[in-house]
Amino acid sequence: MRTTTSPLERTETETLPQVMASIRELRKSFGDREVLKGINLDLYPKENLVILGRSGTGKSVLIKCMVGLMKPDSGTINVLGKDVFALNARELNELRLQIGFSFQGSALYDSMTVRENLEFPLKRNFGITNKSELNDMVMDALEDVGLAHTVNQMPAELSGGMRKRVGIARTLILKPKIMLYDEPTSGLDPITAMEINDLILSMREKYKMSSIIITHDISSAKHTSDRIVALVGGENRLEGTFDELKHTKDPELEPFFNY
Amino acid sequence: MKFRNFLLRLADIFRFVIRVIKGFFIPPYEWKETMRQCYIVGNRSLFLIGFTAFIAGVVFTRQSRPSLASFGAESWLPSLVSQAVVRSLGPLITGLICAGKLGSNIGAELGSMQVSEQIDAMEVSGTRPFSYLVVSRITATTLMLPILVIFADVIALFGSYLTVNIFNKTSFQLYFYEVSVNVTYLDVFSSLIKSAFFGFAIGLVGSYAGYHSEKGTTGVGKAANSAVVISMILIFVIDLISLQFLNLFRS
């Protein structure tokens, strides 16, 4: 394993807040359609929180609001003790560096190689130009996701599962404290999906981060969650561990668990 | 409702322009990316602009010659062609070619990045995509259009010189002497300033259309299409405004 020293190194003794993220009464509408109807939730340190729900229930909207990509109609979002919507552009950028976001479609920059994709946030945010330092960090992140051999390939040459993993590596290279996964296993075969689930768990162990995992894949929820919040009709209907929820009689949620 | 949406869109465009202008003056500057975009702008359009400018020079000269010949004023041909090329034809050809070539390219490129969430990915990783993707492209088109116009003017005049030579053997020096005495500094500078505005409009419209592209492949298509159509219309509007403005100067 390579050792690197960079502005991104986190110390073992670094103290984390009691609540990593806190959402209160979050509401968001698109036209006449209210997607989020007063969501409340907390994310605790080193926790994997799964947000489960059918398509169109506002799961992705919720995490996009958390990083300031969308603005809610009302409600508050505190991430790492900061009110996301009270921050100016510079402060929001600083906060975003501590939040990783893995997109549903990977969102790799398709005009850049895998190496350039991973180097991009390092060069832009920290001005790191030392080639050997950059190389060490890129290779470290790619080894974490088991794709060191793809370093010089273009995103178009990768399979769906590989793209997801490179997308996660590009996020992890910034050593975030909170990781947001948007449908990490959607569109993948069951074996690749299980590899991604294992990756989510191993990265939590390695980087000691808290994660929110948006999914409608119940096996992914079972595998990765410490706690599940089930969204129905834009509200958090149920909350608990997988074992607590699996015998639910809620007509909207029962089909999820009787897969 | 439609009028309200129109006003909201106008306000959005205004905010976009203000962000771009701020990006021009407030660091950090994207020197490397801007230089890369300048190279792309020049490289993509140079051949096409040279080719069309040459044809325009030839055609304009051939079509003007009979009228002048009927007054026995063929010797005025370099004067007529040079003023037409420098004042209007060169900037207009360059602007329209660039609107088609670069406007669609910027619109489609940024549009597909928007649709595939690449711009969002840049945003959430704190990498300031607006200055990297938008300001650098608009700066490049604004800086490169005047350079391309100079190139187009020279090629068009060269095409004109070759055409004049078919009928009357004329020396290269004499032809370009006639050109130089008839083209004023005001003609040259106003043409270059006008083309910088053309470049700004092309970059701005392409970037705005791409950056605000709707989801899906049709969204990208619409972004590319509106980038071309709107920037072409704007080029004619800017040409008209600059003409009125210059007439004030000349009078």
Interface residues (C-beta under 8 A of the other chain):
Chain A: K64 V67 L69 N93 E94 R96 L97 I99 F101 F103 Q104 G105 A107 L108 Y109 D110 F120 P121 R124 N125 G167 R170 T171 L174
Chain B: M113 S116 E117 Q118 D120 A121 M122 E123 V124 S125 G126 T127 R128 Y132
